[in-house]
């Protein structure tokens, strides 16, 4: 292309009907670049691609005021490798692979994605124009934009399907970054050969069975979901008037209130809240509460965001899970031990309270302790123990706790001036082993920076609660004995004739019966995943659990606030 033509294209792409100045020359912007012969269109697109991609790289991905490419650098690498040939069209006609790509973008919500993230609106407009407008088919500018957006959408979808959009925390185990040029180049080359986006996506999706089970249910949910835009309410609001106005609007949307202007006072508003509570089987107290707000916000659109977040959480797991592993799902309050994808043990668990949440982490069981002592974490000492001691020095004795110095000697709490301590104390606080110990009679240790572990409990009646976010952060396991015995049997596997295991199921039973405190080193360490998945497939049905720590809510605001 001649320099003048290059500048004309860039000027249009940059500012539509504005002007662009380069090389000290001004050229009028154009909206069209008509090619008279169809067989000349591909050459013109090729020239345009070279110019536009260079401009996009220099302008943070922007090719005009409304279109911004997500991965301009990798697009340049790909098209440079292919001599800037267009791949989605030929001689003013869409190729089958373009139809496949457009259809996939349009239905990408079935994968927990948002079509708007992949140039859907712009592509739909261009597609319509190229189908219905005879003159539009001759416009190289339109074909160039379609070419770039389809390629960019493909690359972003490949990344989002394989890696997800959510950045995992530093403790979670994550897969290695794969998004080097070769990842995209190979996939786009494969797509051009096979023409099926669905098949290619299948090859790069996580093959975790839990992920696939959940993803298989998304289509039915999306096809039947209520897509109404309901007022989202944040509680509490600093601006109480705004909060009340939003609440009234939401009640009106729920058709509980016929005219929100009739609710200027608390008495009328309380009456309408009672109507809503009655409809949804809640306690009819007419009060504004976090539970009420959560139910009002629990729309299909918000549920879809939570499904999307959950699918992305699976993408932060290793490419393949171990043959044997322990899986704790905090919002669902259960632990599973899986062997070859068979559930060997399923147990109720108690996890951390919202104020002291259990951390998501990946580790492995390193040892078990029968009749353990409990060394109380500093966070609990600051929050609970120290205030109790300031009020009454006999507080610890009633709890069955002792203060222990660095030599292991017990400190008399009545000899300490507790008022001078504000941020902690210079001693350990410990609870001796026994049936009344908060850890119960057995605990499972694993390496982690939070000093949390799995354990039995002396409050086993709490497993009868439906909501079990009740601990200070550790995970209490109802079937702790089954888990301990499985670990013992697993350690006895594949022993050579000259090897002798330091413990067995029978020895664990004996130590428990004698109330002996023993530390048992685990030979075959069982991988442990403590995770936060609020959506899953249960008996092939979609189940959405309470967002007990509001982690989904925080991620939704961070990544999907404009969805």
ChimeraX attribute file (.defattr): number of C-alpha atoms within 10 A of each C-alpha:
attribute: neighborCount
match mode: 1-to-1
recipient: residues
	/A:1	13
	/A:2	7
	/A:3	8
	/A:4	11
	/A:5	15
	/A:6	15
	/A:7	22
	/A:8	22
	/A:9	23
	/A:10	27
	/A:11	25
	/A:12	23
	/A:13	26
	/A:14	23
	/A:15	17
	/A:16	17
	/A:17	13
	/A:18	13
	/A:19	16
	/A:20	20
	/A:21	14
	/A:22	10
	/A:23	7
	/A:24	5
	/A:25	9
	/A:26	14
	/A:27	18
	/A:28	13
	/A:29	21
	/A:30	18
	/A:31	16
	/A:32	16
	/A:33	17
	/A:34	16
	/A:35	18
	/A:36	11
	/A:37	10
	/A:38	14
	/A:39	12
	/A:40	14
	/A:41	23
	/A:42	22
	/A:43	17
	/A:44	21
	/A:45	22
	/A:46	18
	/A:47	19
	/A:48	22
	/A:49	25
	/A:50	18
	/A:51	16
	/A:52	25
	/A:53	25
	/A:54	16
	/A:55	19
	/A:56	23
	/A:57	18
	/A:58	13
	/A:59	14
	/A:60	14
	/A:61	19
	/A:62	20
	/A:63	26
	/A:64	19
	/A:65	10
	/A:66	11
	/A:67	15
	/A:68	17
	/A:69	23
	/A:70	20
	/A:71	17
	/A:72	24
	/A:73	17
	/A:74	20
	/A:75	23
	/A:76	20
	/A:77	16
	/A:78	21
	/A:79	20
	/A:80	14
	/A:81	11
	/A:82	12
	/A:83	12
	/A:84	21
	/A:85	21
	/A:86	22
	/A:87	20
	/A:88	20
	/A:89	20
	/A:90	15
	/A:91	15
	/A:92	20
	/A:93	14
	/A:94	16
	/A:95	15
	/A:96	15
	/A:97	19
	/A:98	22
	/A:99	15
	/A:100	16
	/A:101	21
	/A:102	22
	/A:103	13
	/A:104	20
	/A:105	24
	/A:106	17
	/A:107	16
	/A:108	19
	/A:109	18
	/A:110	20
	/A:111	22
	/A:112	24
	/A:113	24
	/A:114	20
	/A:115	17
	/A:116	14
	/A:117	15
	/A:118	25
	/A:119	20
	/A:120	18
	/A:121	13
	/A:122	15
	/A:123	20
	/A:124	14
	/A:125	11
	/A:126	18
	/A:127	19
	/A:128	11
	/A:129	15
	/A:130	20
	/A:131	12
	/A:132	10
	/A:133	12
	/A:134	10
	/A:135	13
	/A:136	20
	/A:137	23
	/A:138	22
	/A:139	21
	/A:140	25
	/A:141	24
	/A:142	21
	/A:143	28
	/A:144	21
	/A:145	20
	/A:146	23
	/A:147	20
	/A:148	22
	/A:149	21
	/A:150	21
	/A:151	24
	/A:152	21
	/A:153	23
	/A:154	23
	/A:155	23
	/A:156	20
	/A:157	22
	/A:158	22
	/A:159	18
	/A:160	18
	/A:161	22
	/A:162	23
	/A:163	25
	/A:164	23
	/A:165	20
	/A:166	19
	/A:167	13
	/A:168	15
	/A:169	11
	/A:170	8
	/A:171	13
	/A:172	19
	/A:173	16
	/A:174	18
	/A:175	13
	/A:176	10
	/A:177	7
	/A:178	12
	/A:179	14
	/A:180	9
	/A:181	14
	/A:182	13
	/A:183	14
	/A:184	22
	/A:185	19
	/A:186	11
	/A:187	19
	/A:188	21
	/A:189	13
	/A:190	14
	/A:191	20
	/A:192	16
	/A:193	10
	/A:194	13
	/A:195	19
	/A:196	18
	/A:197	24
	/A:198	13
	/A:199	11
	/A:200	16
	/A:201	19
	/A:202	12
	/A:203	11
	/A:204	14
	/A:205	19
	/A:206	23
	/A:207	16
	/A:208	15
	/A:209	12
	/A:210	15
	/A:211	19
	/A:212	16
	/A:213	18
	/A:214	21
	/A:215	20
	/A:216	16
	/A:217	17
	/A:218	18
	/A:219	16
	/A:220	11
	/A:221	16
	/A:222	18
	/A:223	11
	/A:224	9
	/A:225	14
	/A:226	12
	/A:227	11
	/A:228	10
	/A:229	10
	/A:230	19
	/A:231	17
	/A:232	17
	/A:233	19
	/A:234	14
	/A:235	15
	/A:236	12
	/A:237	11
	/A:238	9
	/A:239	8
	/A:240	11
	/A:241	10
	/A:242	12
	/A:243	16
	/A:244	19
	/A:245	16
	/A:246	17
	/A:247	23
	/A:248	24
	/A:249	20
	/A:250	21
	/A:251	23
	/A:252	17
	/A:253	16
	/A:254	13
	/A:255	11
	/A:256	17
	/A:257	21
	/A:258	12
	/A:259	12
	/A:260	19
	/A:261	11
	/A:262	11
	/A:263	17
	/A:264	12
	/A:265	9
	/A:266	12
	/A:267	11
	/A:268	12
	/A:269	22
	/A:270	17
	/A:271	17
	/A:272	21
	/A:273	23
	/A:274	19
	/A:275	18
	/A:276	21
	/A:277	18
	/A:278	14
	/A:279	11
	/A:280	12
	/A:281	8
	/A:282	15
	/A:283	11
	/A:284	16
	/A:285	13
	/A:286	21
	/A:287	15
	/A:288	16
	/A:289	10
	/A:290	12
	/A:291	10
	/A:292	19
	/A:293	17
	/A:294	16
	/A:295	12
	/A:296	18
	/A:297	18
	/A:298	13
	/A:299	18
	/A:300	18
	/A:301	18
	/A:302	18
	/A:303	16
	/A:304	20
	/A:305	23
	/A:306	25
	/A:307	26
	/A:308	26
	/A:309	27
	/A:310	23
	/A:311	27
	/A:312	24
	/A:313	21
	/A:314	23
	/A:315	25
	/A:316	22
	/A:317	20
	/A:318	15
	/A:319	16
	/A:320	10
	/A:321	15
	/A:322	15
	/A:323	12
	/A:324	19
	/A:325	19
	/A:326	23
	/A:327	18
	/A:328	26
	/A:329	18
	/A:330	28
	/A:331	21
	/A:332	25
	/A:333	21
	/A:334	19
	/A:335	24
	/A:336	20
	/A:337	21
	/A:338	17
	/A:339	14
	/A:340	11
	/A:341	14
	/A:342	11
	/A:343	12
	/A:344	15
	/A:345	16
	/A:346	19
	/A:347	18
	/A:348	20
	/A:349	26
	/A:350	31
	/A:351	29
	/A:352	21
	/A:353	17
	/A:354	15
	/A:355	12
	/A:356	17
	/A:357	18
	/A:358	25
	/A:359	20
	/A:360	16
	/A:361	20
	/A:362	19
	/A:363	19
	/A:364	19
	/A:365	22
	/A:366	17
	/A:367	17
	/A:368	22
	/A:369	20
	/A:370	23
	/A:371	25
	/A:372	26
	/A:373	20
	/A:374	17
	/A:375	16
	/A:376	15
	/A:377	15
	/A:378	16
	/A:379	13
	/A:380	14
	/A:381	18
	/A:382	16
	/A:383	12
	/A:384	11
	/A:385	19
	/A:386	22
	/A:387	16
	/A:388	16
	/A:389	19
	/A:390	17
	/A:391	11
	/A:392	13
	/A:393	17
	/A:394	14
	/A:395	17
	/A:396	19
	/A:397	11
	/A:398	7
	/A:399	11
	/A:400	12
	/A:401	18
	/A:402	20
	/A:403	20
	/A:404	17
	/A:405	13
	/A:406	9
	/A:407	6
	/A:408	10
	/A:409	10
	/A:410	15
	/A:411	15
	/A:412	12
	/A:413	17
	/A:414	11
	/A:415	8
	/A:416	13
	/A:417	11
	/A:418	18
	/A:419	11
	/A:420	9
	/A:421	14
	/A:422	11
	/A:423	11
	/A:424	14
	/A:425	16
	/A:426	10
	/A:427	15
	/A:428	18
	/A:429	23
	/A:430	19
	/A:431	20
	/A:432	17
	/A:433	20
	/A:434	18
	/A:435	14
	/A:436	15
	/A:437	23
	/A:438	19
	/A:439	26
	/A:440	23
	/A:441	25
	/A:442	26
	/A:443	25
	/A:444	25
	/A:445	22
	/A:446	20
	/A:447	15
	/A:448	14
	/A:449	9
	/A:450	12
	/A:451	13
	/A:452	18
	/A:453	18
	/A:454	22
	/A:455	26
	/A:456	24
	/A:457	24
	/A:458	15
	/A:459	13
	/A:460	13
	/A:461	9
	/A:462	16
	/A:463	18
	/A:464	9
	/A:465	10
	/A:466	10
	/A:467	15
	/A:468	22
	/A:469	24
	/A:470	19
	/A:471	17
	/A:472	19
	/A:473	22
	/A:474	22
	/A:475	29
	/A:476	32
	/A:477	27
	/A:478	22
	/A:479	16
	/A:480	23
	/A:481	17
	/A:482	15
	/A:483	19
	/A:484	18
	/A:485	16
	/A:486	16
	/A:487	21
	/A:488	23
	/A:489	12
	/A:490	17
	/A:491	20
	/A:492	19
	/A:493	10
	/A:494	8
	/A:495	10
	/A:496	8
	/A:497	6
	/A:498	5
	/A:499	9
	/A:500	9
	/A:501	11
	/A:502	13
	/A:503	15
	/A:504	16
	/A:505	15
	/A:506	11
	/A:507	12
	/A:508	22
	/A:509	14
	/A:510	12
	/A:511	14
	/A:512	16
	/A:513	9
	/A:514	10
	/A:515	16
	/A:516	17
	/A:517	17
	/A:518	15
	/A:519	16
	/A:520	17
	/A:521	16
	/A:522	20
	/A:523	16
	/A:524	15
	/A:525	18
	/A:526	21
	/A:527	19
	/A:528	19
	/A:529	22
	/A:530	19
	/A:531	20
	/A:532	23
	/A:533	24
	/A:534	21
	/A:535	23
	/A:536	23
	/A:537	17
	/A:538	12
	/A:539	8
	/A:540	11
	/A:541	12
	/A:542	19
	/A:543	13
	/A:544	17
	/A:545	15
	/A:546	14
	/A:547	18
	/A:548	19
	/A:549	19
	/A:550	11
	/A:551	14
	/A:552	22
	/A:553	16
	/A:554	12
	/A:555	16
	/A:556	19
	/A:557	12
	/A:558	11
	/A:559	14
	/A:560	17
	/A:561	11
	/A:562	7
	/A:563	12
